[in-house]
Amino acid sequence: MTTESDWHLSLVRPVTPRTPQGCEECLRLGSPWVHLRLCLTCGHVGCCDSSPLKHARLHAANDGHPIVQPLEPGENWRWCYVHEAVV
């Protein structure tokens, strides 16, 4: 499902990954991750829902920053955690 008119896209800003080497919380905890997601509001780097601790989703819920994109080479899509849809 694609939601091109998602109003959460207004929260997207030019960002720089705060921890490009990995998930911010997992690096602190020494926890593994599967894939990385970049918050397009503040630059937080969190782990995906396939990772044990799902930090990207937690960041979206706790900070109100629902739009992320992969921090993986060659992947070019955005996800809204509120609408559970590609935007």
N, CA, C and O of each residue as an XYZ file, in Angstrom:
348
protein
N       0.845     -1.179      0.000
C       0.000      0.000      0.000
C       0.892      1.244      0.000
O       1.845      1.326      0.776
N       0.592      2.190     -0.848
C       1.317      3.458     -0.910
C       0.374      4.581     -0.512
O      -0.771      4.638     -0.959
N       0.874      5.476      0.336
C       0.082      6.611      0.786
C       0.812      7.882      0.415
O       1.483      8.476      1.259
N       0.695      8.311     -0.834
C       1.408      9.495     -1.318
C       0.938     10.770     -0.634
O       1.709     11.724     -0.529
N      -0.301     10.812     -0.168
C      -0.814     12.031      0.433
C      -0.686     12.034      1.958
O      -1.347     12.830      2.625
N       0.132     11.180      2.507
C       0.323     11.086      3.958
C       0.803     12.425      4.502
O       1.862     12.908      4.100
N       0.050     13.026      5.402
C       0.414     14.335      5.945
C       1.689     14.275      6.774
O       2.316     15.307      7.012
N       2.083     13.089      7.217
C       3.331     12.953      7.974
C       4.558     13.316      7.136
O       5.624     13.589      7.687
N       4.413     13.321      5.820
C       5.531     13.711      4.957
C       5.948     15.157      5.213
O       7.071     15.540      4.884
N       5.067     15.958      5.789
C       5.433     17.340      6.117
C       6.476     17.405      7.231
O       7.077     18.455      7.454
N       6.693     16.294      7.930
C       7.696     16.224      8.996
C       9.096     15.907      8.471
O      10.072     15.984      9.216
N       9.194     15.552      7.190
C      10.482     15.185      6.596
C      11.360     16.426      6.467
O      10.915     17.473      5.997
N      12.608     16.290      6.890
C      13.614     17.358      6.849
C      14.896     16.799      6.230
O      15.079     15.582      6.194
N      15.783     17.667      5.744
C      17.108     17.182      5.347
C      17.842     16.747      6.618
O      17.988     17.538      7.549
N      18.297     15.516      6.661
C      18.945     15.000      7.866
C      20.280     14.345      7.530
O      20.535     13.943      6.395
N      21.104     14.255      8.536
C      22.351     13.504      8.479
C      22.247     12.416      9.535
O      21.852     12.700     10.666
N      22.592     11.165      9.195
C      22.516     10.101     10.196
C      23.373     10.431     11.424
O      24.557     10.746     11.300
N      22.759     10.356     12.605
C      23.486     10.655     13.843
C      24.515      9.577     14.159
O      25.582      9.882     14.692
N      24.215      8.338     13.844
C      25.154      7.233     14.066
C      25.188      6.369     12.803
O      24.582      5.298     12.783
N      25.875      6.805     11.760
C      25.872      6.052     10.503
C      26.487      4.652     10.627
O      26.296      3.816      9.744
N      27.213      4.394     11.701
C      27.834      3.091     11.889
C      26.869      2.042     12.433
O      27.209      0.859     12.469
N      25.655      2.457     12.863
C      24.697      1.472     13.350
C      23.572      2.091     14.139
O      23.486      3.310     14.282
N      22.699      1.225     14.654
C      21.556      1.644     15.465
C      22.077      2.326     16.729
O      22.900      1.774     17.458
N      21.582      3.527     16.969
C      22.036      4.335     18.102
C      21.918      3.582     19.430
O      22.876      3.528     20.201
N      20.753      3.005     19.693
C      20.532      2.302     20.956
C      21.267      0.962     21.008
O      21.823      0.601     22.045
N      21.273      0.227     19.902
C      21.967     -1.067     19.887
C      23.471     -0.897     20.101
O      24.103     -1.716     20.768
N      24.034      0.154     19.542
C      25.459      0.416     19.762
C      25.730      0.631     21.247
O      26.723      0.135     21.780
N      24.848      1.369     21.911
C      24.997      1.626     23.346
C      24.836      0.351     24.164
O      25.556      0.134     25.138
N      23.869     -0.506     23.754
C      23.546     -1.717     24.502
C      24.401     -2.922     24.122
O      24.449     -3.909     24.857
N      25.072     -2.843     22.984
C      25.814     -4.001     22.485
C      24.894     -5.059     21.894
O      25.219     -6.247     21.909
N      23.757     -4.637     21.378
C      22.759     -5.545     20.815
C      22.917     -5.621     19.289
O      23.327     -4.642     18.665
N      22.597     -6.767     18.688
C      22.677     -6.886     17.227
C      21.445     -6.269     16.556
O      20.406     -6.077     17.189
N      21.583     -5.965     15.272
C      20.454     -5.483     14.483
C      20.502     -6.172     13.125
O      21.504     -6.785     12.758
N      19.394     -6.059     12.381
C      19.287     -6.678     11.054
C      19.470     -5.613      9.976
O      20.410     -5.685      9.185
N      18.584     -4.636      9.943
C      18.651     -3.534      8.979
C      18.489     -2.220      9.742
O      17.963     -2.189     10.855
N      18.952     -1.141      9.117
C      18.890      0.169      9.761
C      17.880      1.065      9.068
O      17.712      1.014      7.850
N      17.209      1.891      9.870
C      16.244      2.861      9.366
C      16.656      4.248      9.836
O      17.028      4.439     10.994
N      16.586      5.219      8.920
C      16.948      6.597      9.192
C      15.687      7.425      9.388
O      14.841      7.483      8.496
N      15.551      8.064     10.541
C      14.431      8.973     10.795
C      14.617     10.196      9.917
O      15.666     10.839      9.952
N      13.603     10.519      9.132
C      13.694     11.644      8.215
C      13.255     12.960      8.846
O      13.087     13.959      8.145
N      13.070     12.968     10.154
C      12.792     14.204     10.874
C      14.024     14.681     11.637
O      14.304     15.879     11.672
N      14.772     13.744     12.256
C      15.882     14.165     13.121
C      17.217     13.476     12.850
O      18.232     13.886     13.414
N      17.252     12.442     12.004
C      18.506     11.760     11.713
C      18.825     10.599     12.634
O      19.910     10.025     12.544
N      17.896     10.236     13.528
C      18.093      9.069     14.398
C      18.256      7.827     13.531
O      17.533      7.659     12.548
N      19.189      6.966     13.881
C      19.370      5.690     13.198
C      18.906      4.594     14.150
O      19.444      4.439     15.246
N      17.906      3.841     13.718
C      17.364      2.764     14.539
C      17.303      1.467     13.760
O      17.402      1.454     12.533
N      17.140      0.381     14.489
C      17.061     -0.934     13.850
C      15.622     -1.229     13.427
O      14.671     -0.716     14.017
N      15.480     -2.060     12.403
C      14.179     -2.360     11.793
C      13.351     -3.329     12.639
O      13.806     -3.813     13.676
N      12.145     -3.599     12.184
C      11.243     -4.499     12.894
C      11.698     -5.955     12.865
O      11.200     -6.760     13.652
N      12.621     -6.315     11.990
C      13.175     -7.673     11.988
C      14.283     -7.823     13.021
O      14.732     -8.936     13.294
N      14.720     -6.718     13.591
C      15.757     -6.730     14.622
C      15.118     -7.026     15.980
O      13.935     -6.753     16.181
N      15.892     -7.581     16.906
C      15.319     -7.960     18.203
C      14.646     -6.814     18.968
O      13.622     -7.040     19.612
N      15.188     -5.600     18.917
C      14.680     -4.535     19.778
C      13.869     -3.460     19.058
O      13.285     -2.603     19.722
N      13.812     -3.472     17.751
C      12.926     -2.598     16.961
C      13.027     -1.122     17.353
O      12.008     -0.469     17.579
N      14.235     -0.605     17.431
C      14.433      0.764     17.912
C      13.879      1.844     16.982
O      13.485      2.908     17.460
N      13.836      1.605     15.677
C      13.278      2.617     14.777
C      11.796      2.829     15.077
O      11.329      3.966     15.133
N      11.067      1.752     15.267
C       9.634      1.847     15.588
C       9.441      2.528     16.946
O       8.540      3.354     17.098
N      10.268      2.194     17.922
C      10.166      2.823     19.247
C      10.436      4.322     19.162
O       9.750      5.120     19.800
N      11.434      4.697     18.375
C      11.733      6.118     18.198
C      10.540      6.835     17.566
O      10.167      7.924     18.002
N       9.950      6.234     16.553
C       8.790      6.843     15.886
C       7.653      7.066     16.880
O       7.026      8.125     16.879
N       7.392      6.091     17.713
C       6.300      6.190     18.684
C       6.623      7.184     19.798
O       5.775      7.995     20.169
N       7.827      7.125     20.324
C       8.190      7.968     21.468
C       8.438      9.425     21.095
O       8.151     10.325     21.884
N       8.975      9.663     19.889
C       9.349     11.020     19.502
C       8.395     11.648     18.491
O       8.527     12.828     18.167
N       7.441     10.874     17.993
C       6.487     11.417     17.024
C       7.107     11.693     15.666
O       6.695     12.618     14.966
N       8.099     10.889     15.293
C       8.777     11.014     13.998
C       8.497      9.745     13.194
O       9.308      8.819     13.227
N       7.382      9.671     12.476
C       6.947      8.414     11.883
C       7.573      8.026     10.538
O       7.433      6.876     10.121
N       8.253      8.937      9.851
C       8.739      8.629      8.503
C      10.224      8.249      8.540
O      11.062      9.000      9.038
N      10.524      7.064      7.999
C      11.904      6.580      7.924
C      12.214      6.120      6.508
O      11.320      5.905      5.689
N      13.497      5.976      6.250
C      13.939      5.335      5.021
C      15.069      4.385      5.389
O      15.688      4.539      6.442
N      15.346      3.403      4.532
C      16.439      2.485      4.824
C      17.777      3.211      4.808
O      17.981      4.153      4.042
N      18.667      2.765      5.651
C      20.034      3.264      5.625
C      20.894      2.159      5.019
O      21.964      1.830      5.531
N      20.406      1.599      3.928
C      21.060      0.508      3.216
C      21.348      0.975      1.797
O      20.482      1.571      1.156
N      22.538      0.716      1.301
C      22.853      1.111     -0.082
C      21.883      0.479     -1.073
O      21.557     -0.703     -0.970
N      21.427      1.276     -2.030
C      20.572      0.770     -3.098
C      19.090      0.710     -2.771
O      18.289      0.395     -3.651
N      18.695      1.003     -1.534
C      17.273      0.994     -1.181
C      16.768      2.432     -1.152
O      17.370      3.306     -0.528
N      15.645      2.661     -1.843
C      15.122      4.016     -1.968
C      13.607      4.013     -1.780
O      12.858      4.077     -2.755
N      13.164      3.940     -0.549
C      11.748      4.008     -0.226
C      11.597      4.647      1.154
O      12.566      4.753      1.906
N      10.393      5.064      1.472
C      10.109      5.657      2.784
C       8.904      4.938      3.386
O       8.010      4.491      2.667
N       8.894      4.836      4.710
C       7.840      4.117      5.430
C       7.239      5.039      6.483
O       7.961      5.782      7.149
N       5.922      4.991      6.633
C       5.232      5.704      7.707
C       4.766      4.671      8.727
O       3.954      3.802      8.414
N       5.290      4.773      9.956
C       4.914      3.847     11.011
C       3.472      4.060     11.470
O       2.843      3.114     11.944
N       2.936      5.256     11.345
C       1.554      5.515     11.744
C       0.594      4.804     10.807
O      -0.330      4.132     11.268
N       0.793      4.937      9.502
C      -0.107      4.337      8.518
C       0.327      2.954      8.075
O      -0.381      2.296      7.313
N       1.517      2.492      8.558
C       2.031      1.180      8.170
C       2.021      1.050      6.641
O       1.503      0.081      6.087
N       2.612      2.061      5.972
C       2.567      2.088      4.517
C       3.804      2.769      3.941
O       4.429      3.615      4.580
N       4.135      2.373      2.718
C       5.184      3.047      1.964
C       4.638      4.398      1.533
O       3.501      4.496      1.072
N       5.444      5.435      1.682
C       5.008      6.793      1.299
C       5.998      7.405      0.328
O       5.810      8.539     -0.112
